[in-house]
Amino acid sequence: MPLTIFASLVLSFGFLNGLRSLTPVAVLCWGARAGWFSLAHTPFAFLTHPVSLVVFSVLAVGELVGDKLPQTPSRAGLCPLTARTLFAAGCGAALATVAGSRLPLAAVLGAVGAIAGTFAGYAARRALTQPGRLPDLPVALTEDAITIGGALFVVSRF
């Protein structure tokens, strides 16, 4: 895979991690489990284990539900932003092992994408749901669909 395409895919996957921190990880687990690519004999082989698949899937669904609750903290806070960045860096590194590409570069691209996705998603959702505009639920569901569809698209390219 050419480096520019690889970098674009990892950056995009990181961006999606910024929108939803656990959904891309769960999609990565499902892609590996479905045989789209192999993580065997890599430090990320644990992602193909059924326990990882279940845990990350349940956490992703919980995040999708929790995101709609009014008491959910901002994704741009220090702890959520840190988690999104670390998950994206890990996903970037996992994708680098699949593509046989540069692991440090992939981790950095994933992290940068997550930071961009976090703030872009936050700003877009606030702008779209200001009083007199769209209700929050359809905007949040659209963001969920973008994250799931985008993660499936990226993972299927490896």
C-alpha positions as CSV (number, residue, x, y, z in Angstrom):
1,M,0.0,0.0,0.0
2,P,1.5,3.4,-0.9
3,L,2.5,5.5,2.0
4,T,0.1,8.4,1.1
5,I,-2.9,6.1,1.0
6,F,-1.9,4.4,4.2
7,A,-1.3,7.8,6.0
8,S,-4.7,9.0,4.8
9,L,-6.5,5.9,6.0
10,V,-4.8,6.0,9.4
11,L,-5.5,9.8,9.8
12,S,-9.1,9.2,8.9
13,F,-9.4,6.3,11.4
14,G,-7.9,8.6,14.0
15,F,-10.5,11.2,13.1
16,L,-13.3,8.7,13.6
17,N,-11.8,7.8,17.0
18,G,-12.2,11.5,17.8
19,L,-15.9,11.2,17.1
20,R,-16.4,8.0,19.1
21,S,-13.5,6.6,21.0
22,L,-14.5,2.9,21.1
23,T,-16.5,2.3,17.9
24,P,-13.4,2.2,15.7
25,V,-11.6,-0.1,18.1
26,A,-14.6,-2.5,18.0
27,V,-14.8,-2.3,14.2
28,L,-11.0,-3.1,14.1
29,C,-11.7,-6.2,16.3
30,W,-14.5,-7.3,14.0
31,G,-12.5,-6.8,10.9
32,A,-9.7,-8.9,12.3
33,R,-12.1,-11.6,13.5
34,A,-13.9,-11.6,10.1
35,G,-10.5,-12.3,8.4
36,W,-10.2,-9.1,6.5
37,F,-6.6,-8.9,7.8
38,S,-4.5,-10.8,10.2
39,L,-3.1,-9.5,13.5
40,A,-1.7,-12.9,14.4
41,H,1.9,-12.8,15.6
42,T,1.7,-9.1,16.3
43,P,1.4,-7.2,19.6
44,F,-2.2,-6.6,18.7
45,A,-3.2,-10.3,18.3
46,F,-5.3,-9.9,21.5
47,L,-7.8,-7.9,19.4
48,T,-8.9,-11.0,17.6
49,H,-9.7,-12.9,20.8
50,P,-13.4,-13.4,21.4
51,V,-13.2,-11.7,24.8
52,S,-11.7,-8.5,23.3
53,L,-14.4,-8.6,20.6
54,V,-17.1,-8.8,23.2
55,V,-15.6,-6.3,25.6
56,F,-14.9,-3.6,22.9
57,S,-18.3,-4.2,21.3
58,V,-20.2,-3.8,24.6
59,L,-18.1,-0.7,25.5
60,A,-18.7,0.8,22.0
61,V,-22.5,0.2,22.3
62,G,-22.4,1.7,25.8
63,E,-20.6,4.8,24.4
64,L,-23.1,5.1,21.6
65,V,-26.0,5.1,24.2
66,G,-24.2,7.2,26.8
67,D,-23.4,9.9,24.2
68,K,-27.1,10.7,24.0
69,L,-27.5,11.4,27.7
70,P,-27.6,15.0,28.9
71,Q,-25.1,14.4,31.8
72,T,-22.4,13.0,29.5
73,P,-19.2,15.1,29.8
74,S,-17.7,16.9,26.9
75,R,-15.6,14.9,24.6
76,A,-13.1,17.8,24.6
77,G,-12.3,17.5,28.3
78,L,-8.9,16.3,29.3
79,C,-9.8,12.7,30.2
80,P,-12.0,11.9,27.2
81,L,-9.6,13.6,24.8
82,T,-6.7,11.6,26.2
83,A,-8.6,8.4,25.9
84,R,-9.6,9.1,22.3
85,T,-6.0,10.1,21.4
86,L,-4.5,6.9,23.0
87,F,-7.1,4.6,21.4
88,A,-6.4,6.3,18.0
89,A,-2.7,5.9,18.4
90,G,-3.1,2.2,19.3
91,C,-5.4,1.7,16.3
92,G,-2.9,3.4,14.0
93,A,-0.2,1.2,15.3
94,A,-2.3,-1.9,14.8
95,L,-3.1,-0.9,11.2
96,A,0.6,-0.3,10.6
97,T,1.4,-3.8,11.6
98,V,-1.2,-5.1,9.1
99,A,0.1,-2.9,6.3
100,G,3.8,-3.5,7.2
101,S,4.2,0.2,7.4
102,R,5.9,2.7,9.9
103,L,4.5,2.1,13.3
104,P,5.6,5.4,15.0
105,L,4.2,7.4,12.1
106,A,0.9,5.5,12.2
107,A,0.6,6.1,16.0
108,V,1.2,9.8,15.6
109,L,-1.2,10.1,12.6
110,G,-3.9,8.3,14.6
111,A,-3.4,10.6,17.6
112,V,-3.4,13.7,15.4
113,G,-6.6,12.5,13.6
114,A,-8.3,11.9,17.0
115,I,-7.5,15.4,18.2
116,A,-8.9,16.9,15.0
117,G,-11.9,14.6,15.1
118,T,-12.7,15.4,18.7
119,F,-12.7,19.2,18.2
120,A,-14.4,19.1,14.7
121,G,-17.1,16.8,16.0
122,Y,-17.6,18.9,19.1
123,A,-17.8,22.1,17.1
124,A,-20.1,20.7,14.4
125,R,-22.5,19.2,17.0
126,R,-22.7,22.5,19.0
127,A,-23.2,24.5,15.8
128,L,-26.0,22.2,14.5
129,T,-27.8,21.9,17.8
130,Q,-27.9,25.5,18.9
131,P,-31.4,26.8,19.9
132,G,-33.6,27.0,16.8
133,R,-31.6,24.5,14.8
134,L,-31.6,20.7,14.8
135,P,-32.5,18.5,17.8
136,D,-29.5,16.8,19.3
137,L,-30.6,13.2,18.8
138,P,-30.7,13.1,15.0
139,V,-27.3,14.9,14.9
140,A,-25.8,12.4,17.4
141,L,-27.2,9.5,15.4
142,T,-25.8,10.9,12.2
143,E,-22.4,11.2,13.9
144,D,-22.8,7.5,15.0
145,A,-23.5,6.4,11.4
146,I,-20.6,8.4,10.0
147,T,-18.3,6.8,12.6
148,I,-19.5,3.2,12.0
149,G,-19.6,3.5,8.2
150,G,-16.3,5.3,8.1
151,A,-14.6,2.8,10.4
152,L,-15.9,-0.1,8.3
153,F,-14.7,1.6,5.1
154,V,-11.2,2.2,6.5
155,V,-10.8,-1.3,8.1
156,S,-12.0,-3.0,4.9
157,R,-9.1,-1.4,3.0
158,F,-6.4,-3.4,4.8
